[in-house]
Amino acid sequence: MINDSLRKKRLRRSILLTTGIYFLVQCLTFSAFAIPGKFFYVFWKQFMIVSFGFHLFLISLMFYFIEDFTKEANGEKLSSINLANRITLIRVSTLPTLLFLVIAARSYKIRYPLLVLVVFIFITDFLDGYVSRKANEVTRIGRMMDSTSDYSLLIVLSLVFRYYKLIPTWFLILVLTRLGIQVVLVAILIVIKQKIEPKTTMMGKVAVAAIMITYSFEVLGLIIGGLPALVRNGIEWVVAGILVASIGDKIWSFITALNEQNSRRIDHGTH
């Protein structure tokens, strides 16, 4: 059994190696779009600066939360990034690439390849959750990265889908409102509790999954030449109902967390 100092050293090495490889993969992915699309020299400098800075930030963040590379099921501390977190990190790593490709799509014909990339990102979102539960590899850092990547990804994709007029304006506003409320309430809890506690409710998971399923159907519609208006509108309104319900659920969860915090303060004050 290795000591904690050696374990952390190995884990940092794993973080550096994994994130470095992912940065190179993103450079290759950007090039695979940009060279055939003839916009490589237009964006490559900005892309390199943003993507490198973003991956450096990821490394710093994982180093800071290195104690959270611990399996929640048995308390086992990791000495390297596990498979579930590697899959999550792929999705997080792709965000700067996706952003630049969305910007480029305004002037260059990469719409369909871009949507293929979006579908791939969707798959990783479902895959990391499956792997982490199946292999009992759920970690605190994994939940943090998964939650952050989900919300960041949904914001970017919502803007992409609205730009291509695949979703109505009201649906975009509802999605951004739901995500905005999430960010504000989490920020308030962090200020109050002085620590990050990534918690998700079943309704929150359903809402995120519903949005992604909706966007998957929109992509399917593009492939087959369009969905019937009744089907498309029906899906959007059902998901809208789920989003409204999840807003209420998130507010209730926030109130419950505040009450728990107040109860702890009262208990500490009586001892």
C-alpha positions, 0 to 999 in steps of 0.5 A: 500500500503506497503512502499518501504523499506518493499517491498524490504524486502519482495522481498529479502525474496522471492529471498532467498526462491525461489533460495534456493528451486531451489538449493535443486531441482538441488541437487535432479535432479543431484542425480536422474541422478548420483545415478542410473548412479553410478557417485554420489560419483565421482562428488557430492563434485564438484557439490555442491561447484559449484552449491551452489556458482552459486546460491549464485551469483544469489542471490547477482545479484538479490539483486544488481538489486533489483530496476529492479524488476519492471513491464515495462508496468505500473511501478509497483514495485514487492514485490516478484518474479513473475511467469515469472521470477520464470520460467526463474530462473528455467532455469538459476538454471539448468546450473551448473547441466547441465554442470556436467551431460554433463561432466559425460556423457562422461563416464556414460550412461545418454545420453537419460535422459540428452536429456530429461532434455534438452527438458525440458529446451527448454520448460521453455524458450518458457514458460516464454516468453509466461507467461510474455507477456500474464500476462503483467509481463515483467520486466527489471530483467526478460529480463536480466536473460532471455537473459543471460540464453539463451546465456549460455544455447545455448553455453552449448547445442551446445557443448553437441550436437557437442560432440554427433555428432548431429550437424556438426562442422561448425554449432557449429562454426557459433553458437559460433561466433554469441553468441561471437559477441553478448557478445563482442558488449554488453560488449562494450556498457556497458563500453561506457554507464556505465549501462546495457540495455538488448535489443533484436531485432526481428532477435535476437529472431528469431535466438535463436528460430531457434537454439532451434528448430534445436536442438529439431529436432535433439532430435526428430531424436534420438527418431524416429531413425534418420531424413532423411539427406535431412531434417536434412541438410536443417534445418541446412542450413536454420538456418545457413542463419538466424544466418548469417543474425542475425549477420548483424542485431546485428552489425547494432543494435550496430552501431545504439546504438553508434550513439544514444549515440553520439547524446546524448553527443552532445545534452548535450554539447550544453546545 
